[in-house]
Amino acid sequence: MVSFDNLPNSVLIVIEIITLEGWTDIMYAVRQANGGSQVYDAFFIVLVTFGAFFVLNLVTASQFSIWQF
């Protein structure tokens, strides 16, 4: 179920998008529910680009640097 109505559900969906697990299905569901605006597509593309390629790598690098001590 895709819903940005409450904070816990929204955070769970954003984490799912950042981990790249089925983010296209969520994007298509949001597009279908909101009339197919390209603003939503831009949101998902920016979230995947920034989240998956920057934040996820940053978290992984920080975990490895902590475990080296």
LOVEX-883081 format. One record per residue (C-alpha): x, y, z; residue number from 1. Coordinates in steps of 0.2 Angstrom, whole numbers, m for minus. Each point is the difference from the previous one (the first is absolute). Layout:
<nodes>
[[X, Y, Z], NUM] ...
</nodes>
This chain:
<nodes>
[[0, 0, 0], 1] [[7, 17, m5], 2] [[m5, 14, 11], 3] [[9, 16, 5], 4] [[m15, 5, 12], 5] [[10, m3, 16], 6] [[18, 1, 5], 7] [[5, m18, 4], 8] [[m8, m6, m16], 9] [[9, 14, m10], 10] [[17, m4, 8], 11] [[m2, m18, m4], 12] [[m4, 3, m18], 13] [[15, 12, m2], 14] [[11, m13, 8], 15] [[m6, m12, m12], 16] [[3, 12, m15], 17] [[18, 3, 6], 18] [[4, m18, 1], 19] [[m7, m2, m18], 20] [[m12, m14, 5], 21] [[m14, 2, m12], 22] [[0, 19, m1], 23] [[m7, 0, m18], 24] [[m15, m9, 6], 25] [[m3, 14, 13], 26] [[4, 13, m13], 27] [[m13, m7, m12], 28] [[m13, m1, 15], 29] [[2, 18, 5], 30] [[0, 5, m19], 31] [[m17, m9, m2], 32] [[m8, 7, 15], 33] [[5, 18, m3], 34] [[m3, 2, m19], 35] [[17, m4, m7], 36] [[9, 16, 4], 37] [[18, 1, m4], 38] [[4, 9, 16], 39] [[m2, m17, 9], 40] [[11, m8, m12], 41] [[14, 13, 3], 42] [[m3, m2, 19], 43] [[4, m19, m2], 44] [[14, 2, m11], 45] [[9, 13, 11], 46] [[m4, m11, 16], 47] [[8, m15, m9], 48] [[15, 10, m6], 49] [[3, 8, 16], 50] [[m5, m13, 12], 51] [[6, m16, m8], 52] [[16, 6, m7], 53] [[5, 13, 14], 54] [[m8, m4, 17], 55] [[0, m19, m1], 56] [[19, 0, m5], 57] [[3, 13, 14], 58] [[m8, m11, 13], 59] [[9, m15, m6], 60] [[17, 9, 1], 61] [[m3, 6, 17], 62] [[m5, m17, 6], 63] [[16, m8, m7], 64] [[10, 14, 8], 65] [[m7, m3, 17], 66] [[3, m19, m1], 67] [[18, 3, m4], 68] [[5, 5, 18], 69] 
</nodes>
